[in-house]
């Protein structure tokens, strides 16, 4: 403490002894320059703009401190060690030993006067009539000037009375006041009558910012006046920002993130932020936050915001620690952003907690969680209000989810183990006016590392692949119930809900997921054939790589895209086991199946889904196609090794697809046209090559009587053709009824060709084939045996007669292989070819005799001419081996439907035997030929009747 005139001290002591504690005594001490006793904080000494000089006021832009200190008179005598005068308690000599309490503050013990209650309203002092005297001030004068137009008001008011054991008064203008209010443009000087005013009074500095009429002064919010330039009281800085109702404001906290505290809780350093919003001019408290060890980084509000920063008297803080940014309307009460950088937890509360949440309002919390950590939500305390309309609920929003928002009641179990960022919103309702109740919520978010065994590293080696890509992604949700997400991490650094691995590299991946069944893998590989000659000699197995099968997530789809040169090659799919086509009548119940579809540009052709255990031996595809292995159960890996597909190539054909089917004798084979749900594509043709085992009859049955197709152009046909007899039936699918169940003893073709159907009238057919053992009628068998025996006896008798007759004319001839002139070498019914005899030369001697020269008469036609085949006449799909489907009629044909019998040749076509793919002509007998002089041994067979 600065020096004090000892005479003044003695006078004060005398006044105390004499009992002169009246106002005259107090006033007698006041006039002298040394009559004002005070102190100056060390913090004030260090305040910017303050200068301390003896007897001169220290001035700063915001605070003017008055301190008048009596300079001690110099002792003319040298210090010879004489004893100093002894003073009574409460007195002091001008020495540093009186300077203060704990080395921080310089205080003087003053003389207490009777209480003089005063009040102050708006800065006007009112003296109580009962006041007879004033307490002597113990602190130096503090003078504060509030700048004009700053929008700042300063209020000094009593704090919590329970904290102070002794009374303390605020002295301004020589009067005791309980409240001191300072407006912009005012200069006020005051002091306190106690040594510890921080236990009695608090200081509030409020700045009003009006953004409704002009540009809002946004950005970093300064702390004005600086806390160090103010009296050492507990301070509260308040910023009240008003803006238009459609404008949003965002508070950004630049220092440590905030931690919300509940009622009755305290912050370790005593610094708190109390944030409030506005709902139709009603102040709503968002929450109270501590300035350290928190997660709240931003708070967005609408219509207005009020921020109160509370600083204890001993805190030398000189910055606000936040900024204000303009934002668009958020259309809700507020949005609180909570950021987690690692493991931790945060406890958050609804607005006005523990009081009721505003009626029909929406409040949102945005949580930012590192990808490698998991978050869980638990409700610690909640209550519901009485709703008239709507329902109180919480909503979870997860970026990337297809079912946002996920809606929960407050009494539902809340989600846990969530990976990644998410939002949580609290929605109020329209409350009952008579008994509204109170909606409140206090909850905790816990963020930690996953606690299961899924956090392992897996190697996916695609370095040898050129066209294989692998994608791991969340499977679609089957319900709107909340399901915690899962993350896939690449090299344990980059995590995301889905990841795609490109070919040509080797990857290490890990999974952050408590339930890996919520993820699946999808892969695609392209097989392209560009060399026509090379591909015809090669086949490629369609197999899933082992490192893909070893992943802990289910392989959903593995697709092979098969590409061939246009109009040059077609595809053949050959399964290791025969396939079954999936239908509603006989669905596939296996753990995986193959989906076959066209892959050409603009091609909309889906052949169907096929699984193992059927009757389809081969599938021929005309052009580019895709084959997808789709799994339905995790144990499919045990079945895949025994089942596979091989793709090979063959010359191009024009049909969309050809299925080779060998029915099972124990069950039906269900078959249906491609694009079952949408109808067979326009002007497309599909065939089924149905093989019938020997001793069996195949029954062909259609599921409906008519197709219902309506053609806009062209005709829709179905052809059923026997492969052995070449007999075929042609049906118009637009006009005719489908055939009744029919039996086929031999292999046959079913060909379906579509027209250009009218809109909504598509072509789709379902049919099935069953096999039954072949049975013969006993009467027919006996008649056939008897007839065969009679024919055999007649043939034997005729042969014997002819042999006896010829024996008489034939002399002993040379050995076999030597020409015998007595035998007729001329074809029956043909002119003689040899006019001259050759008995005298060797030209008639042969080393080898061709059978066709000996038995040429058997090739003779009805007119006696030899049967000569035509050259360069080829009928497509008419092979005798049954490897080609029947050729459908032209789509533009409007000829009536005709059914052909087995013994009638097709119209406009030459008859042909079954054993040759070519037709034969029947030239007439050559003019001028000689008549035959011999009768043939066997009658010639009429053309067009195939031999059994």
Secondary structure, DSSP 8 states (H G I E B T S, - for coil): -----HHHHHHHHHHHHHT--SHHHHHHHHSSTT-------HHHHTSTT---BTTB-EE-SSEEEE---------SS-----------TT---SSGGGS-BTTTB------------EEEETTEEEE-TT--------S-EEEEE--TTS-EEEEEEE--GGG-SS---EEETTEEES-EEE-TT-EEEEEESSS-GGGTEEEEEEEEEE-SSS----EE---SS-GGGS-SSEEEEEEEEE--TT-EEEEEE-SS-BEEE-TT---TTS-EEEEEEEETTEEEEEEEEESSS--EEEEEEESEEEEEEEE-TT-------EEEEEE---SSSEEEEEE-SSSEEEEEE-TTTTS---TT-EEEEEEE--TTSEEEEEEEEEEEE-EEES--EEEEE-TT-TT-SEEE-TTS----SEES-EEEEEE--EE-SSS-EEEEEEEEEEEE---STT--EEEEE-TT-SS-EEEEEE---SSSS-----EEEETTTEEES-EEE-TT-EEEEEEE-S-GGGEEEEEEEEEE---HHHHTT-EEEE---HHHHTSSSEEEEEEEEEE--TTTEEEEEEESS-EEE--SSS---SSEEEEEEE-STT---EEEEEEESSSEEEEEESS-EEEEEEESSGGGHHHHTT--EEEEEEE--SSSEEEEEE--TTS-EEEE-SSTTT---TT-EEEEEEE--TTEEEEEEES-S-----EEES--EEEEEETTT--EEEEETTTS-----EEESS-EEEEEE--EE-TT-----EEEEEEEE----HHHHHHHHHHHHHHHHHHHHHHHHHHHHHHHH------TTB--TTS--S-TTS--S--S--TTSSTTB-SS--HHHHSGGGGB-TTS-B-EE-SS---TT--TTS-S------TT------B--TTS--TTS----TT-SS-EE-----TT----SS--SS----TT----
